[in-house]
Amino acid sequence: MVLNRDQDNSQYGIPNSKYLLLNAHLIANRFCESGSNTLEENKMMKFFATVSVAAMTLTGTFAFADEYPSKTIEVVTHAGNGGGTDVTTRMMMLRARRELGTDMVVVNKKGGGGAVAMDHYLEVPADGYSILTFTIGHAATLAKGKTKMSLDDIRPIARGTDDPQILMVKCGAYADADAFVAAQKEAPISYGTTHLGNIDDVSAFMFTKKGGMQTPKIVPFDGGGELATQLVAGAVDAAVLNLAEAGSQIDAGDVCPIVILANERMAALPEVKTAKEMGIDVSFSTVRGFVVHKDTPDEIAALIEESLMNSMNHKVYQGFLESVGLDGTSVVGADEWGNQITGMVTDMEAALKELGFIE
């Protein structure tokens, strides 16, 4: 068998980029077996054949990396069309397609707080052609043991958003953040959330618990938009929301952010205190980022990270962040994102245990 560089050699399981070395190895062996050569010629050709095999072995990884990507890349999310996670994923993809030089499509796998998406992801090959969008919701699902996936199954790539949880009230309901806390030490209030046993109600429970306040009543809603509307209508006393979810109500003067559950104040809300400033050690964010299989080849994972970082540092994605009240600090690479993922799962597990959601 001698391979032709102008034909598709994949039928032999060998990429075209390696055909020259394999041909050299085959020809060298054939020369040695011909029986018409001197001893020195045979030694030289056998050495050449051995070197050819070694070269194929050493260059195999790089040959495959050079050919990646050669087909569409899927990005698996747990969110429906139009949600915050879906929008973040699509905004990343706008430039990432150009960076990677191939098409990208969203694959929605809804259900189980991300469990369906995570379990599905475990079944796809670790070849870089499938990326998983990973959020704080996935961390909670991992902490609760509701998925087959573990932290050891994934490799961090990059974070796209770090959107602090914000406690909001109807404007005029409380004089300031101190009054908001003082009122809850006297009597419990109702908090609207969009989840149960997840980031929203955990944020409310941990804020009141660590602040010495009375345990709140949690009222779940179908989404952030509905929750913001019902907060204005007086259905709940407070709401756990992200800035983008209540943007129109804030602009209209109907809803007022009163405490930010973050380490530092937000540039978009410079007058609003953080819980930590008030002596309440609570910090929760709606984070969204991207991971791949742990077994994804190093050079492919590095290429994906570089491409996604370039995409999300581009003015198009940065403009999206600004439009939802965030800034460029949301975007970080694999090392920092990986540390945050580990911390999220650990902190969420501790919080859920403390609140009785898991044993």
FENKATA-V74411 format. One record per backbone hydrogen bond with DSSP energy under -1.0 kcal/mol. NH is the residue of the N-H (numbers start at 0). CO is the residue of the C=O. Records with the same first field share a line. If there is no record, write none. Layout:
# FENKATA-V74411
NH=CO  CO
This chain:
# FENKATA-V74411
6=3
11=8
12=9
13=8
17=14
18=15
21=17
22=18
23=19
24=20
25=21
26=22
27=23
28=24
29=25
30=26
31=27
32=28
41=37
42=38
43=39
44=40
45=41
46=42
47=43
48=44
49=45
50=46
51=47
52=48
53=49
54=50
55=51
56=52
57=53
58=54
59=55
62=58
63=59
64=60
65=61
66=62
72=102
73=128
74=104
75=130
76=106
82=79
86=82
87=83
88=84
89=85
90=86
91=87
92=88
93=89
95=91
96=92
98=94
99=95
100=96
101=96
104=72
106=74
108=76
114=111
115=110
117=113
118=114
119=115
120=116
121=117
122=119
123=120
126=124
130=73
131=290
132=75
133=288
135=286
138=134
139=135
140=136
141=137
142=138
143=139
144=141
145=140
152=149
153=150
154=291
156=289
157=289
158=331
159=287
160=287
162=285
164=283
165=240
166=258
167=238
168=255
170=253
172=169
179=175
180=176
181=177
182=178
183=179
186=182
190=216
191=237
192=218
201=197
202=198
203=199
204=200
205=201
206=202
207=203
208=204
209=205
210=206
211=208
212=207
213=183
216=188
218=190
220=192
226=222
227=223
228=224
229=225
230=226
231=227
232=228
234=229
237=189
238=167
239=191
240=165
249=245
250=246
251=247
252=249
253=248
254=248
255=168
257=166
258=166
259=272
260=164
261=259
268=265
271=268
274=259
278=275
279=274
281=279
283=260
285=162
286=284
287=160
288=133
289=157
290=131
291=154
293=152
295=292
300=296
301=297
302=298
303=299
304=300
305=301
306=302
307=303
308=304
309=305
310=306
311=307
312=308
317=313
318=314
319=315
320=316
321=317
322=318
324=321
325=320
329=326
330=327
336=332
337=333
338=334
339=335
340=336
341=337
342=338
343=339
344=340
345=341
346=342
347=343
348=344
349=345
350=346
351=347
352=348
353=349
354=350
355=352
356=351
357=351
